[in-house]
């Protein structure tokens, strides 16, 4: 057992393993959860877009639907004029929009959300790279032989 500074190799290994499990893996889970939530929002906007496009058809004048009045209690509703709809724009605000305005809003919002997922994907890749780097440092610190990925990389 060698000691460098005030920590032994075993203590350093334990610190690195703790760092991976307590910090990096938790950060990765958080970023992936955020990305999944954004994907869910995108799916909801796509569903809304499809609904609006079906409402634009000429034979669709009225609309029968069920509305949640709270606590998963639903009532049937009949909408006579569905030419305008209320769209949630964020922070609890709803805006009354025509179908074409709503479709424009959905396109912009979806593009914004897609850009956000790309940022989250890059963040998760950085965290994964940090995990791999710390694992490589642990491997070297413990004097373990190179893994198959390192040997492949060196061969190139």
N, C-alpha and C positions, 0 to 999 in steps of 0.2 A: 504494500500500500504506500503510494507516494503522497506527499502533501505539498501543495503549492500555496503559498500565502497562508491563510489561516484555515482553509478548507481542504479536507482530504478528497481524493477522487470519488469515493463513495458518497460523500456529502454533496459534491457537485452533481453527480448523477441524479441523486434524489431531488436536488433543487431544479434541475432541468426537467425531470419527469413531472414534477409538481407544476412547473411553469407551463408545460404542454397541456396537462389535464385541467389545471385551474384557470388558465388565461387563454391560451390559443384555441383549445377545443371549444371553450365556452363562447369565445368571440366568433368562431366559425359557425356554431349552432345558431347564434343570434343573427348573423348575416344571412344564413340560409333561410331562417324563419321569416325574416323581413322580405327576402326575395320571393318566397312562397306566398306571402300576403299580397305582394304587388301582382304576382301572377293571377291570384284570385280576383283582384280588382279588375285586371285586364279581361278576364273571362266574363265578369259581370257586365262590363261595358260592351263586349262583343254580343252578349245575350241581349242587352238593351238595343243595340244597333239592329240586330235581326228582328226584334219586336217592332221597332219603328218602321223598318222597311216593309214588314207585313201590314202595318197600319196604313201605309201610303197607298196600298192597292185600292183601286176605285170601288170595289165591292165591299170594302170594310168601312162602313159609315159608323155604326155603333159598335160597342165593345162590351162584352160580358166578362167579368173578372171577379176574383175574390180578393178582398183587402184585409190585411192583418190590422185589427184595431187595438192590438196590444196583447201581450202574454199568449201569443199563438191562437187568439180567437179570431176567426175569419167570418166575414159577412159577404154575401154576394152583392155585386154592384153592377149597374148598367150605365155606361158612359155613352151619352148620345153623340157628343161632338168630341172626337179624339184628334182634332187637328192640331191641338197644342197639348204639350205634356209638361209636367214638372220634373226637372232633372236635379239630382243632388250634385252640387258643385263643390262641396267640402265645407268643413266646419259647421255642419248642421244647416246650411243654407240651401234652399231650393229655388230654381229659376224657371219661370214659365217660358218654354221655347216652342217654336214651330218645329216640324219634323226636320226640315233642312238645317235649321240652326242647331238642333240637337245632334244631328249627324256630324256637323262641323265640329261641335264641341267634343263629341266622342272621339273623332279622329285626332284632334289635338291632344286630348287627355291620354289617349292610348299611346300616342308617340312619346309623350312625356313619361308615362309609366314604363314603356319599353326602354327608354334611355336610362331610367333609374335602375331597372333590372340589370342592364349592362354594367353600371357602376358597381352594383352589389356583386355581380359575378366576378368582376375584376378584384374586388375586395376579398372575396372568398378565395380566389386563386392566390392572392398575396399571402393570406393566412395559411393556406395549404403549403406554400413555398417556405414560409417561416417554420412550420411544423417539420417539414422535411429537412430544413437546414439544422434545426436543433437536434433532430434524430441522428443526422449525420455527425454532428458534434459529439453526441452521446456515444455513437459507434466508435469514433476515434478515441474518445476519452477512456472507453472500456477496452480498447485494443482489439475489437472484433474485426474479422476480415471484411473486405468490401462485399456489399450485397450485389445481386445480379444486375441491378440497374447501373451501379457505378462501374462495374466491369464492362457493360455494354457501352456506356458513354466513353470510357477510356479507349475502347477498341475503335471507335469512330475517329 
